[in-house]
Amino acid sequence: MLPQKIRKLGETNEMADVKFIVEGEIFSAHRTVLVARSAVFKAELSNCMANREEVIRVEDMQASVFKLLLEFMYTDNLPDEASFKTIQCLMVAANRYALEALVATCQQRLLTNLTIDKAVDYLIFAHQHGFSKMKRQCIEFMLEGDTFRLAVCLKYVRMVVNYPSILTEIKEVANEFKSRV
């Protein structure tokens, strides 16, 4: 857990020295916290200082997701009520800013209540965004479960048609499973 005083800074924005605009919403933060947590923020903030930019625009991200990203940087916590879709967006944002702890937290949250039906969606998501560890865990889950149910699942059929390379990975993991047994 981060020290309580750092958490407090995030809540009050006292002495904040950098501003971000995301979807028209302004967020204040502390350079030292951002730089300490993310090499990407360090590079971005160094570049902005060199160009004397006072406000940094963040494109291709929802304001609500950026808010959660900043909150995590100050607290190491992810709200329990965050939706599946929000967590997916947050995981992509965390990857963008090289926040490995947040990527891992999002991944753990998504995989906690994994079902056959969700496994296909999560596998496609992981494949699209290059989350190899999550992809592997989804494939292993699918192989451990009732594979007949999976084979007749319409989502699975669509996945194989739209992402044929995933089938190759499933076969590789299945062969590893066979050799362990």
N, CA, C and O of each residue as an XYZ file, in Angstrom:
724
protein
N       0.838     -1.194      0.000
C       0.000      0.000      0.000
C       0.876      1.248      0.000
O       1.905      1.311      0.672
N       0.450      2.208     -0.750
C       1.187      3.464     -0.772
C       0.967      4.221      0.527
O      -0.092      4.112      1.145
N       1.959      4.979      0.933
C       1.800      5.751      2.169
C       0.550      6.630      2.129
O       0.167      7.149      1.080
N      -0.063      6.781      3.281
C      -1.318      7.518      3.414
C      -1.208      8.957      2.906
O      -2.170      9.485      2.350
N      -0.070      9.587      3.085
C       0.086     10.985      2.663
C       0.021     11.119      1.144
O      -0.499     12.111      0.633
N       0.539     10.140      0.425
C       0.449     10.167     -1.036
C      -1.002      9.977     -1.452
O      -1.478     10.644     -2.371
N      -1.704      9.077     -0.785
C      -3.129      8.870     -1.063
C      -3.889     10.177     -0.858
O      -4.764     10.529     -1.649
N      -3.546     10.885      0.203
C      -4.212     12.152      0.539
C      -3.967     13.189     -0.556
O      -4.877     13.938     -0.912
N      -2.750     13.240     -1.089
C      -2.451     14.160     -2.190
C      -3.382     13.924     -3.372
O      -3.875     14.872     -3.983
N      -3.617     12.666     -3.685
C      -4.503     12.327     -4.792
C      -5.931     12.768     -4.554
O      -6.633     13.137     -5.495
N      -6.366     12.734     -3.313
C      -7.737     13.133     -2.972
C      -7.917     14.647     -3.025
O      -8.959     15.128     -3.471
N      -6.922     15.399     -2.578
C      -7.076     16.850     -2.436
C      -6.506     17.649     -3.605
O      -6.890     18.800     -3.812
N      -5.609     17.061     -4.357
C      -4.888     17.751     -5.431
C      -4.074     18.938     -4.920
O      -3.694     19.815     -5.696
N      -3.811     18.963     -3.618
C      -2.991     20.017     -3.037
C      -1.595     19.971     -3.659
O      -0.979     18.907     -3.736
N      -1.112     21.102     -4.092
C       0.220     21.242     -4.694
C       0.337     20.523     -6.046
O       1.448     20.244     -6.498
N      -0.781     20.226     -6.687
C      -0.737     19.596     -8.010
C      -0.002     20.526     -8.972
O      -0.166     21.744     -8.917
N       0.810     19.942     -9.850
C       1.620     20.769    -10.738
C       1.528     20.375    -12.209
O       2.340     20.811    -13.025
N       0.547     19.558    -12.540
C       0.317     19.203    -13.938
C      -1.186     18.994    -14.137
O      -1.887     18.497    -13.256
N      -1.655     19.388    -15.320
C      -3.079     19.231    -15.643
C      -3.220     18.439    -16.936
O      -2.413     18.564    -17.857
N      -4.259     17.629    -16.977
C      -4.593     16.846    -18.158
C      -6.011     17.195    -18.581
O      -6.869     17.456    -17.738
N      -6.257     17.200    -19.880
C      -7.619     17.344    -20.391
C      -7.964     16.049    -21.108
O      -7.282     15.634    -22.045
N      -9.035     15.423    -20.647
C      -9.510     14.175    -21.240
C     -11.007     14.342    -21.488
O     -11.779     14.541    -20.550
N     -11.408     14.261    -22.746
C     -12.808     14.457    -23.132
C     -13.380     15.751    -22.539
O     -14.533     15.780    -22.108
N     -12.586     16.803    -22.518
C     -13.038     18.091    -22.006
C     -12.990     18.241    -20.496
O     -13.227     19.331    -19.975
N     -12.688     17.167    -19.788
C     -12.612     17.207    -18.327
C     -11.159     17.439    -17.903
O     -10.238     16.854    -18.473
N     -10.966     18.297    -16.898
C      -9.620     18.626    -16.425
C      -9.287     17.807    -15.181
O     -10.077     17.718    -14.241
N      -8.090     17.208    -15.202
C      -7.582     16.424    -14.075
C      -6.257     17.027    -13.627
O      -5.397     17.330    -14.454
N      -6.097     17.198    -12.340
C      -4.843     17.692    -11.773
C      -4.088     16.529    -11.146
O      -4.683     15.586    -10.626
N      -2.751     16.620    -11.208
C      -1.926     15.549    -10.636
C      -0.575     16.124    -10.222
O      -0.297     17.311    -10.388
N       0.243     15.245     -9.682
C       1.571     15.609     -9.189
C       2.625     14.897    -10.032
O       2.654     13.669    -10.112
N       3.477     15.683    -10.649
C       4.504     15.115    -11.533
C       5.328     14.027    -10.837
O       5.609     12.982    -11.423
N       5.704     14.279     -9.603
C       6.568     13.317     -8.903
C       5.896     11.957     -8.752
O       6.553     10.923     -8.876
N       4.599     11.951     -8.487
C       3.873     10.682     -8.357
C       3.818      9.986     -9.713
O       4.082      8.787     -9.810
N       3.475     10.733    -10.756
C       3.351     10.150    -12.095
C       4.694      9.608    -12.588
O       4.767      8.509    -13.139
N       5.745     10.386    -12.385
C       7.086      9.980    -12.826
C       7.567      8.755    -12.052
O       8.204      7.869    -12.622
N       7.265      8.705    -10.767
C       7.679      7.562     -9.945
C       6.955      6.283    -10.347
O       7.504      5.191    -10.197
N       5.745      6.401    -10.850
C       4.944      5.220    -11.162
C       5.048      4.765    -12.617
O       4.794      3.599    -12.918
N       5.423      5.685    -13.533
C       5.353      5.338    -14.953
C       6.479      5.978    -15.761
O       6.638      7.199    -15.765
N       7.255      5.142    -16.440
C       8.309      5.643    -17.330
C       7.703      6.394    -18.511
O       8.317      7.316    -19.046
N       6.513      6.002    -18.910
C       5.837      6.679    -20.021
C       5.449      8.094    -19.608
O       5.669      9.044    -20.359
N       4.873      8.235    -18.422
C       4.557      9.576    -17.928
C       5.838     10.398    -17.780
O       5.843     11.593    -18.076
N       6.906      9.776    -17.330
C       8.179     10.492    -17.168
C       8.624     11.086    -18.499
O       8.997     12.257    -18.566
N       8.585     10.289    -19.546
C       8.983     10.767    -20.875
C       8.023     11.845    -21.374
O       8.449     12.869    -21.908
N       6.744     11.608    -21.198
C       5.735     12.566    -21.660
C       5.858     13.897    -20.923
O       5.794     14.959    -21.543
N       6.033     13.844    -19.614
C       6.143     15.070    -18.824
C       7.449     15.806    -19.110
O       7.471     17.037    -19.105
N       8.524     15.086    -19.357
C       9.799     15.723    -19.717
C       9.663     16.468    -21.035
O      10.164     17.583    -21.184
N       8.986     15.849    -21.982
C       8.759     16.460    -23.286
C       7.881     17.705    -23.155
O       8.142     18.722    -23.798
N       6.847     17.624    -22.327
C       5.940     18.759    -22.131
C       6.659     19.928    -21.464
O       6.409     21.086    -21.796
N       7.546     19.626    -20.529
C       8.311     20.695    -19.866
C       9.230     21.380    -20.871
O       9.381     22.601    -20.847
N       9.839     20.601    -21.747
C      10.733     21.168    -22.760
C       9.960     22.075    -23.714
O      10.485     23.086    -24.182
N       8.720     21.711    -23.998
C       7.878     22.505    -24.898
C       7.058     23.552    -24.151
O       6.282     24.285    -24.764
N       7.224     23.624    -22.844
C       6.525     24.577    -21.968
C       4.999     24.437    -22.049
O       4.272     25.428    -21.976
N       4.535     23.221    -22.197
C       3.093     22.969    -22.213
C       2.579     22.955    -20.785
O       3.184     22.341    -19.905
N       1.455     23.636    -20.554
C       0.878     23.696    -19.215
C      -0.212     22.653    -19.012
O      -0.454     22.194    -17.895
N      -0.864     22.288    -20.111
C      -1.944     21.309    -20.034
C      -1.673     20.224    -21.070
O      -1.336     20.516    -22.217
N      -1.822     18.973    -20.652
C      -1.569     17.840    -21.543
C      -2.907     17.245    -21.969
O      -3.740     16.889    -21.135
N      -3.094     17.146    -23.263
C      -4.320     16.538    -23.799
C      -4.103     15.028    -23.941
O      -3.089     14.575    -24.474
N      -5.067     14.276    -23.458
C      -5.016     12.819    -23.575
C      -6.107     12.407    -24.553
O      -7.293     12.624    -24.307
N      -5.696     11.818    -25.649
C      -6.636     11.391    -26.691
C      -6.916      9.893    -26.556
O      -6.168      9.165    -25.904
N      -7.978      9.461    -27.170
C      -8.325      8.035    -27.247
C      -8.496      7.373    -25.885
O      -8.110      6.220    -25.695
N      -9.077      8.108    -24.941
C      -9.347      7.535    -23.625
C     -10.555      8.245    -23.026
O     -10.718      9.456    -23.174
N     -11.395      7.477    -22.351
C     -12.541      8.056    -21.657
C     -12.061      8.745    -20.387
O     -11.124      8.288    -19.732
N     -12.717      9.848    -20.051
C     -12.368     10.587    -18.833
C     -12.519      9.703    -17.597
O     -11.694      9.765    -16.685
N     -13.563      8.886    -17.562
C     -13.786      8.017    -16.396
C     -12.657      7.002    -16.232
O     -12.305      6.642    -15.109
N     -12.097      6.546    -17.332
C     -10.982      5.591    -17.293
C      -9.709      6.296    -16.826
O      -8.956      5.750    -16.019
N      -9.469      7.509    -17.333
C      -8.285      8.259    -16.900
C      -8.360      8.568    -15.407
O      -7.348      8.528    -14.707
N      -9.550      8.873    -14.930
C      -9.736      9.141    -13.498
C      -9.348      7.917    -12.667
O      -8.655      8.047    -11.658
N      -9.792      6.728    -13.087
C      -9.442      5.493    -12.374
C      -7.943      5.210    -12.452
O      -7.345      4.730    -11.488
N      -7.342      5.508    -13.597
C      -5.906      5.311    -13.763
C      -5.138      6.193    -12.774
O      -4.227      5.720    -12.095
N      -5.506      7.468    -12.697
C      -4.852      8.365    -11.736
C      -5.092      7.902    -10.306
O      -4.176      7.898     -9.483
N      -6.327      7.514    -10.018
C      -6.660      7.049     -8.665
C      -5.780      5.865     -8.271
O      -5.287      5.803     -7.145
N      -5.585      4.937     -9.187
C      -4.737      3.778     -8.904
C      -3.291      4.205     -8.649
O      -2.620      3.646     -7.782
N      -2.819      5.186     -9.399
C      -1.435      5.635     -9.230
C      -1.188      6.207     -7.838
O      -0.072      6.139     -7.325
N      -2.216      6.764     -7.235
C      -2.086      7.326     -5.885
C      -2.422      6.319     -4.783
O      -1.946      6.461     -3.657
N      -3.232      5.310     -5.091
C      -3.756      4.440     -4.028
C      -3.433      2.958     -4.171
O      -3.483      2.221     -3.187
N      -3.105      2.512     -5.373
C      -2.955      1.079     -5.664
C      -4.265      0.320     -5.497
O      -4.252     -0.893     -5.284
N      -5.382      1.010     -5.589
C      -6.698      0.378     -5.448
C      -7.534      0.563     -6.702
O      -7.435      1.576     -7.395
N      -8.355     -0.432     -6.977
C      -9.317     -0.393     -8.070
C     -10.697     -0.588     -7.454
O     -10.920     -1.584     -6.766
N     -11.633      0.340     -7.684
C     -12.957      0.218     -7.065
C     -13.649     -1.099     -7.423
O     -13.575     -1.562     -8.561
N     -14.314     -1.685     -6.449
C     -15.008     -2.956     -6.658
C     -16.124     -2.848     -7.688
O     -16.426     -3.819     -8.382
N     -16.738     -1.675     -7.791
C     -17.901     -1.526     -8.658
C     -17.553     -1.279    -10.129
O     -18.457     -1.110    -10.947
N     -16.286     -1.257    -10.476
C     -15.889     -1.037    -11.868
C     -16.425     -2.170    -12.742
O     -16.278     -3.345    -12.405
N     -17.041     -1.814    -13.856
C     -17.657     -2.800    -14.750
C     -16.601     -3.540    -15.575
O     -15.448     -3.119    -15.667
N     -17.031     -4.649    -16.168
C     -16.167     -5.454    -17.034
C     -15.588     -4.581    -18.147
O     -14.384     -4.620    -18.400
N     -16.431     -3.801    -18.807
C     -15.997     -2.959    -19.922
C     -15.012     -1.886    -19.441
O     -14.009     -1.616    -20.102
N     -15.307     -1.281    -18.291
C     -14.412     -0.264    -17.730
C     -13.055     -0.870    -17.402
O     -12.019     -0.263    -17.673
N     -13.058     -2.055    -16.824
C     -11.794     -2.713    -16.469
C     -10.993     -3.036    -17.727
O      -9.769     -2.905    -17.735
N     -11.676     -3.456    -18.787
C     -10.974     -3.704    -20.048
C     -10.311     -2.423    -20.558
O      -9.134     -2.430    -20.921
N     -11.071     -1.324    -20.583
C     -10.519     -0.039    -21.043
C      -9.368      0.414    -20.149
O      -8.368      0.942    -20.633
N      -9.514      0.207    -18.858
C      -8.473      0.585    -17.904
C      -7.212     -0.256    -18.109
O      -6.097      0.249    -17.982
N      -7.389     -1.517    -18.422
C      -6.245     -2.405    -18.658
C      -5.459     -1.943    -19.891
O      -4.228     -1.961    -19.893
N      -6.181     -1.530    -20.936
C      -5.527     -1.011    -22.144
C      -4.793      0.292    -21.818
O      -3.663      0.498    -22.261
N      -5.440      1.172    -21.041
C      -4.813      2.442    -20.638
C      -3.579      2.184    -19.775
O      -2.553      2.843    -19.942
N      -3.678      1.236    -18.864
C      -2.543      0.898    -17.997
C      -1.374      0.385    -18.829
O      -0.220      0.710    -18.549
N      -1.663     -0.398    -19.830
C      -0.621     -0.898    -20.724
C       0.020      0.261    -21.491
O       1.237      0.296    -21.673
N      -0.798      1.198    -21.933
C      -0.317      2.382    -22.660
C       0.685      3.184    -21.817
O       1.668      3.707    -22.341
N       0.426      3.272    -20.518
C       1.300      4.039    -19.625
C       2.282      3.155    -18.846
O       2.904      3.612    -17.887
N       2.416      1.904    -19.255
C       3.374      0.959    -18.651
C       3.182      0.831    -17.141
O       4.150      0.833    -16.379
N       1.933      0.721    -16.722
C       1.602      0.524    -15.307
C       1.315     -0.961    -15.089
O       0.161     -1.386    -15.055
N       2.380     -1.734    -14.944
C       2.264     -3.191    -14.865
C       1.411     -3.654    -13.693
O       0.675     -4.633    -13.812
N       1.501     -2.967    -12.572
C       0.695     -3.355    -11.406
C      -0.792     -3.189    -11.695
O      -1.604     -4.004    -11.258
N      -1.150     -2.150    -12.419
C      -2.561     -1.943    -12.766
C      -3.016     -2.952    -13.810
O      -4.138     -3.453    -13.735
N      -2.165     -3.255    -14.780
C      -2.500     -4.296    -15.762
C      -2.774     -5.606    -15.032
O      -3.772     -6.273    -15.305
N      -1.896     -5.976    -14.108
C      -2.059     -7.226    -13.347
C      -3.321     -7.204    -12.493
O      -4.015     -8.215    -12.389
N      -3.623     -6.065    -11.885
C      -4.828     -5.946    -11.055
C      -6.080     -6.099    -11.909
O      -7.014     -6.803    -11.523
N      -6.105     -5.447    -13.063
C      -7.252     -5.563    -13.972
C      -7.408     -7.000    -14.462
O      -8.514     -7.539    -14.485
N      -6.303     -7.610    -14.849
C      -6.332     -8.992    -15.330
C      -6.870     -9.929    -14.259
O      -7.707    -10.787    -14.537
N      -6.386     -9.761    -13.041
C      -6.838    -10.609    -11.933
C      -8.336    -10.426    -11.701
O      -9.059    -11.394    -11.465
N      -8.795     -9.180    -11.770
C     -10.216     -8.898    -11.562
C     -11.068     -9.553    -12.651
O     -12.124    -10.116    -12.361
N     -10.614     -9.479    -13.891
C     -11.368    -10.069    -14.991
C     -11.401    -11.591    -14.901
O     -12.423    -12.210    -15.200
N     -10.293    -12.194    -14.492
C     -10.203    -13.656    -14.494
C     -10.741    -14.309    -13.228
O     -10.854    -15.533    -13.169
N     -11.074    -13.517    -12.216
C     -11.536    -14.068    -10.946
C     -12.778    -14.939    -11.096
O     -12.843    -16.027    -10.524
N     -13.747    -14.479    -11.845
C     -15.002    -15.226    -12.011
C     -15.157    -15.713    -13.442
O     -16.208    -15.536    -14.059
N     -14.114    -16.320    -13.959
C     -14.110    -16.772    -15.342
C     -15.098    -17.916    -15.557
O     -15.174    -18.854    -14.764
N     -15.849    -17.812    -16.649
C     -16.777    -18.868    -17.063
C     -16.449    -19.224    -18.514
O     -15.704    -18.508    -19.182
N     -17.005    -20.326    -18.990
C     -16.799    -20.716    -20.389
C     -17.232    -19.586    -21.312
O     -16.528    -19.257    -22.267
N     -18.382    -18.995    -21.033
C     -18.915    -17.931    -21.875
C     -17.991    -16.713    -21.870
O     -17.729    -16.141    -22.927
N     -17.499    -16.312    -20.712
C     -16.612    -15.149    -20.610
C     -15.228    -15.458    -21.170
O     -14.553    -14.558    -21.669
N     -14.801    -16.696    -21.098
C     -13.446    -17.063    -21.524
C     -13.194    -16.688    -22.982
O     -12.109    -16.222    -23.328
N     -14.182    -16.889    -23.823
C     -14.019    -16.562    -25.237
C     -13.860    -15.050    -25.411
O     -12.973    -14.596    -26.133
N     -14.723    -14.269    -24.746
C     -14.621    -12.805    -24.835
C     -13.275    -12.317    -24.318
O     -12.634    -11.472    -24.943
N     -12.849    -12.844    -23.185
C     -11.582    -12.431    -22.586
C     -10.404    -12.846    -23.460
O      -9.428    -12.106    -23.580
N     -10.492    -14.019    -24.066
C      -9.423    -14.494    -24.940
C      -9.286    -13.579    -26.154
O      -8.172    -13.220    -26.537
N     -10.399    -13.204    -26.753
C     -10.365    -12.293    -27.904
C      -9.782    -10.944    -27.487
O      -8.932    -10.386    -28.181
N     -10.242    -10.427    -26.352
C      -9.724     -9.156    -25.836
C      -8.209     -9.238    -25.631
O      -7.474     -8.352    -26.068
N      -7.749    -10.284    -24.978
C      -6.316    -10.456    -24.713
C      -5.531    -10.568    -26.018
O      -4.438    -10.014    -26.139
N      -6.083    -11.274    -26.979
C      -5.441    -11.436    -28.283
C      -5.328    -10.088    -29.000
O      -4.273     -9.759    -29.544
N      -6.406     -9.314    -29.000
C      -6.425     -8.026    -29.696
C      -5.440     -7.022    -29.104
O      -4.913     -6.172    -29.821
N      -5.192     -7.116    -27.804
C      -4.364     -6.112    -27.135
C      -2.991     -6.631    -26.697
O      -2.236     -5.918    -26.036
N      -2.674     -7.864    -27.065
C      -1.342     -8.397    -26.787
C      -1.079     -8.763    -25.335
O       0.063     -8.716    -24.878
N      -2.133     -9.129    -24.604
C      -1.963     -9.554    -23.214
C      -1.746    -11.066    -23.196
O      -2.679    -11.835    -22.966
N      -0.506    -11.479    -23.442
C      -0.198    -12.899    -23.629
C      -0.457    -13.736    -22.379
O      -0.919    -14.872    -22.489
N      -0.171    -13.202    -21.205
C      -0.402    -13.964    -19.972
C      -1.898    -14.234    -19.785
O      -2.292    -15.344    -19.430
N      -2.716    -13.228    -20.022
C      -4.167    -13.391    -19.900
C      -4.688    -14.370    -20.956
O      -5.559    -15.196    -20.682
N      -4.140    -14.261    -22.158
C      -4.558    -15.158    -23.235
C      -4.261    -16.607    -22.852
O      -5.094    -17.495    -23.032
N      -3.072    -16.824    -22.327
C      -2.677    -18.175    -21.904
C      -3.618    -18.705    -20.817
O      -4.046    -19.858    -20.874
N      -3.939    -17.863    -19.827
C      -4.823    -18.294    -18.742
C      -6.221    -18.631    -19.260
O      -6.848    -19.576    -18.781
N      -6.706    -17.872    -20.222
C      -8.020    -18.164    -20.803
C      -7.999    -19.499    -21.542
O      -8.920    -20.304    -21.411
N      -6.951    -19.724    -22.312
C      -6.836    -20.986    -23.050
C      -6.758    -22.159    -22.082
O      -7.435    -23.168    -22.281
N      -5.947    -22.043    -21.043
C      -5.840    -23.126    -20.061
C      -7.178    -23.382    -19.380
O      -7.544    -24.534    -19.148
N      -7.906    -22.326    -19.059
C      -9.226    -22.487    -18.449
C     -10.156    -23.236    -19.395
O     -10.889    -24.135    -18.981
N     -10.119    -22.859    -20.667
C     -11.000    -23.503    -21.643
C     -10.655    -24.977    -21.802
O     -11.546    -25.799    -22.011
N      -9.394    -25.317    -21.709
C      -8.984    -26.710    -21.856
C      -9.304    -27.542    -20.619
O      -9.556    -28.742    -20.726
N      -9.293    -26.912    -19.448
C      -9.607    -27.634    -18.214
C     -11.093    -27.920    -18.087
O     -11.493    -28.894    -17.449
N     -11.892    -27.087    -18.681
C     -13.344    -27.186    -18.518
C     -13.967    -28.207    -19.445
O     -13.295    -29.087    -19.982
N     -15.236    -28.068    -19.613
C     -16.037    -28.948    -20.453
C     -15.834    -28.537    -21.909
O     -16.552    -27.677    -22.419
N     -14.859    -29.148    -22.576
C     -14.506    -28.722    -23.927
C     -15.622    -28.963    -24.933
O     -15.712    -28.247    -25.931
N     -16.467    -29.947    -24.694
C     -17.584    -30.171    -25.611
C     -18.519    -28.969    -25.588
O     -18.957    -28.495    -26.636
N     -18.821    -28.479    -24.388
C     -19.672    -27.289    -24.281
C     -19.023    -26.115    -24.992
O     -19.708    -25.321    -25.636
N     -17.724    -26.002    -24.880
C     -17.014    -24.906    -25.517
C     -17.084    -25.025    -27.037
O     -17.291    -24.030    -27.731
N     -16.912    -26.230    -27.548
C     -16.894    -26.440    -28.991
C     -18.211    -26.051    -29.652
O     -18.216    -25.618    -30.804
N     -19.316    -26.196    -28.949
C     -20.606    -25.844    -29.543
C     -21.036    -24.422    -29.195
O     -22.103    -23.974    -29.613
N     -20.233    -23.737    -28.456
C     -20.516    -22.351    -28.087
C     -20.361    -21.474    -29.337
O     -19.308    -21.482    -29.976
N     -21.393    -20.731    -29.678
C     -21.378    -19.892    -30.872
C     -20.239    -18.868    -30.828
O     -19.628    -18.573    -31.855
N     -19.963    -18.337    -29.660
C     -18.867    -17.371    -29.531
C     -17.536    -18.015    -29.922
O     -16.698    -17.385    -30.567
N     -17.354    -19.266    -29.530
C     -16.114    -19.973    -29.840
C     -15.970    -20.134    -31.352
O     -14.892    -19.924    -31.908
N     -17.056    -20.505    -32.005
C     -17.033    -20.683    -33.462
C     -16.675    -19.360    -34.137
O     -15.842    -19.328    -35.042
N     -17.306    -18.270    -33.697
C     -17.007    -16.952    -34.269
C     -15.546    -16.567    -34.030
O     -14.895    -15.996    -34.905
N     -15.041    -16.884    -32.843
C     -13.656    -16.558    -32.518
C     -12.706    -17.282    -33.471
O     -11.773    -16.674    -33.996
N     -12.935    -18.556    -33.693
C     -12.062    -19.347    -34.556
C     -12.108    -18.823    -35.994
O     -11.090    -18.804    -36.685
N     -13.296    -18.399    -36.438
C     -13.435    -17.858    -37.791
C     -12.729    -16.503    -37.909
O     -12.017    -16.254    -38.883
N     -12.926    -15.638    -36.923
C     -12.375    -14.281    -36.987
C     -10.910    -14.183    -36.570
O     -10.200    -13.279    -37.010
N     -10.459    -15.098    -35.733
C      -9.076    -15.072    -35.224
C      -8.467    -16.469    -35.326
O      -8.227    -17.111    -34.303
N      -8.217    -16.945    -36.536
C      -7.725    -18.324    -36.690
C      -6.390    -18.590    -35.995
O      -6.107    -19.733    -35.637
N      -5.574    -17.572    -35.800
C      -4.279    -17.796    -35.135
C      -4.456    -18.229    -33.684
O      -3.582    -18.887    -33.121
N      -5.582    -17.863    -33.077
C      -5.841    -18.288    -31.699
C      -5.975    -19.808    -31.633
O      -5.552    -20.427    -30.656
N      -6.558    -20.407    -32.661
C      -6.734    -21.860    -32.682
C      -5.378    -22.560    -32.612
O      -5.245    -23.583    -31.939
N      -4.385    -22.025    -33.292
C      -3.035    -22.588    -33.242
C      -2.496    -22.546    -31.815
O      -1.898    -23.513    -31.345
N      -2.710    -21.424    -31.129
C      -2.245    -21.302    -29.741
C      -2.987    -22.270    -28.825
O      -2.394    -22.851    -27.917
N      -4.278    -22.441    -29.065
C      -5.062    -23.392    -28.263
C      -4.499    -24.801    -28.449
O      -4.363    -25.551    -27.483
N      -4.175    -25.156    -29.684
C      -3.608    -26.484    -29.960
C      -2.264    -26.666    -29.244
O      -1.996    -27.730    -28.684
N      -1.422    -25.624    -29.264
C      -0.116    -25.707    -28.603
C      -0.268    -25.928    -27.099
O       0.418    -26.764    -26.513
N      -1.169    -25.175    -26.489
C      -1.389    -25.317    -25.047
C      -2.004    -26.681    -24.747
O      -1.664    -27.306    -23.743
N      -2.903    -27.145    -25.608
C      -3.522    -28.459    -25.414
C      -2.463    -29.560    -25.459
O      -2.513    -30.503    -24.669
N      -1.520    -29.445    -26.368
C      -0.444    -30.435    -26.448
C       0.421    -30.422    -25.193
O       0.864    -31.473    -24.730
N       0.662    -29.232    -24.642
C       1.408    -29.135    -23.380
C       0.636    -29.811    -22.255
O       1.221    -30.494    -21.414
N      -0.683    -29.618    -22.242
C      -1.529    -30.247    -21.222
C      -1.433    -31.765    -21.317
O      -1.320    -32.450    -20.300
N      -1.477    -32.291    -22.547
C      -1.404    -33.741    -22.751
C      -0.086    -34.301    -22.228
O      -0.056    -35.367    -21.613
N       0.995    -33.581    -22.474
C       2.305    -34.077    -22.043
C       2.465    -34.045    -20.522
O       3.282    -34.787    -19.976
N       1.700    -33.203    -19.832
C       1.752    -33.136    -18.363
C       0.984    -34.281    -17.716
O       1.275    -34.673    -16.586
N       0.010    -34.809    -18.432
C      -0.851    -35.845    -17.846
C      -0.270    -37.213    -17.991
O      -0.873    -38.191    -17.550
